[in-house]
Amino acid sequence: MSSDAFHRFSMSVNLAGTTMPKRDDSLMITAEPAINQQRFDAFLGVIDTLGTWFGMSEAQIIHLDFLQSLPEHTFGHDLATFYQHEGLTPFTTGPRRKQLHDASHVLTGYGTDLVGEAELQAFLLGIGFTPLNALLKRQACRRIRQLNLLSATALEQRLTAAYRRGQQSRFDPNTWPVERQWYLPTPQVRSIYGL
């Protein structure tokens, strides 16, 4: 696993003497990078193994060179820009939902910080329950509370709004034909799904 993929869940930035999460560290409980890297790798390995067992694994979906070659403001180009801005590389193995996780952030506009990750998971739970989304949301919320990033009321309001937005959308992450939408302007893709 590349270090930039691990960066999604690692503790990284030191602001005013306090270690703060830079990315989705929602599954990580300790601040020890070596332990976190092992847990992250194991977690992704389990997803890939389950995807294979259940016949859900797909060939690589996201090819950055291709997406970067698309016109500006298309969904594909915006996704490539997202990866560059965040310093990440796409997930290239496993189930479709795993590979399109970051594309879901671009589609919905939810950030990649802990609060944004919790909002994305609440949005996906609004579409339909999956144990993985519930686990990821729970872990993100736990870290948000531990780090006192938002009040309980503010967090509940944001997650409720994200959940309702998911309920009202026409988005299905299991059947998302993103390959046919790379060329469309991002606002048009969002409009297709009522976002």
N, C-alpha and C positions, 0 to 999 in steps of 0.2 A: 504494500500500500504506500502510495507516495505521501510525502510529508504534507503537501498542500491539501490532500483529501483529509488527513488527520486534523489539519488546521480547523476544519469545520467544528470540531468539538473540543479543541484544546484551550487552555487558559493562556492568554498571551500578553495583553497590554497592561503595563503598570502605570496607573494614573494616580498621582498624589499619594504614592506609597501603598495603594490598594490594588491587588490583582483583580482585574475585571475581565469578564469573558468578551472576546472579540467576535466569536462566531458561535454556532450552535453547539455549545458544550452541554446540551441538555441531558445526555446520557452519562456524563462524566461526574463522578462524585468527588474524587480526589483531585488534587492539583499536581500530582506527580506525572510529568509528561510520558515517561516510559510505560507506566501502568495504564495511562489513558490511551496511548497508542495501541497497546495490546488489547484493551477492551474494545476499542473502535474497530480494529482489524477483526477481532472475533465476532463482533456484532455484524459487520458487513459480510463476513464469511458465512454466518448463519443465514442471513437473507439470501445469499447466492445459493447455498445448499438447499434451502427450502424451495427456492425458485426452480431449481433443477428437479427436485423430487416431485414437485407438483406441475411440472411442465410449463412453468411460467417464464423461464429465462428466455431472453431474446438476444439476437446479435446486437452489436453496438448500434445505438440509435443516433447519438450526437457525435458529429465529426466537425471539430472546430474550424479546420481549414476551409471547409465548405461554407459553414455558417458565416465566417468572417468575410467571405467573398460576396455575400448577398448585399443588396442595396441597404443603405442606412434606414433605420426606422422600421425595417421588417422584423417580424418576430424572431426569425433565426439570427439576424445580425444583432438584435438587442440581447439575445441570449449569449452570443459570443462576447459582446461588450460586458455583460454581467460577469462572465467568468474572468475576463481580463481585469475588471475593476476589483473583484473580490480576491484575485490571485489564486484561483482554483482551476482544477481540471474536472471535466465531467466524469460521473460514474459511467463506466463503459461495459460493465458486466451485470448479469442478474436480471431480475424482473423489470418490466417496463416502468412500473411505478418508481422503482429505485432509480433507474437511469434518468427519469424525467423529474426527479425531485426538485432540482434547481430551476428547471423550466417552469414548474408550478409557482415558485417564488416570483419569477418574472411575470407570469400570467396574472397572478393575483395582486402583485405589488407589495406583498408582505416582505418585510426585511429579513435579513439572515442573522440578526441578533437573536437572543433568547426570546424576547417578546414576539418578534416576527415569526420565529419558528413555532411558538405556542399558537399564534394566530393562524398560521397555515394549517397546523394539525386540527385546530377547532373547525376551520373551514372544511377540511376534508371529512371530519366527523359529521358535519352538517349534511354532507352529500350522502354518507352512509358509514355505518360503524365498521371499523376494523380494529382488532386488538393492537396492532402496531401503532396506528395513529393515536390511540388512547394512551399507550405507554409513552410515546414520544411527548405528547402534550403534558402528561403527568410529570415526567422528568423535567421538562422545560419549566413548568410551573414551580416545581420544587426548587430549582436553581434560582428562579426569579425571586421567590420568597427568601431563600438563603442570602441572596445578595441585596435584598431590599431595593430592587429596581423599580417596582411600582407598588402602590398601595393595593390591598386586597380588592377594594372596590373598583379601582381603575382597571386592574387586571380582569376582574369578572366582567366589567362592561365591554372591554375590548374583545374578550373571548366570546361573549354572547353575540356581539355584533358579527364576528367572523363566522360563528356557527350558523347564524341566521342567513348570512350572505351565502354560505355553502348550500343551505336548504333551498334558497331561492334561485340558485344558479342552475344552468343547464349543463354543467361540466361533469364529465365522468372520467376520472383519471385512468380507469382501466381500459377505456376504448378511445382515448384521445388520439385523433389522427394527426398528430403534430407534424409529421413528415409532409403532409399536404398543406400545412399552414406556415411553414418556414418563410414563404415568399410574401405573405400577407402583412400589412401594417399591424403593429402590435395592438392599437386601439380596435381594429376590426376583429382580431382574434378574441379580444376580451368581450366585444359586443356579441359575438357568436354565442358565447356562454352566459350572457346576461351579467357580465362583470363591469 
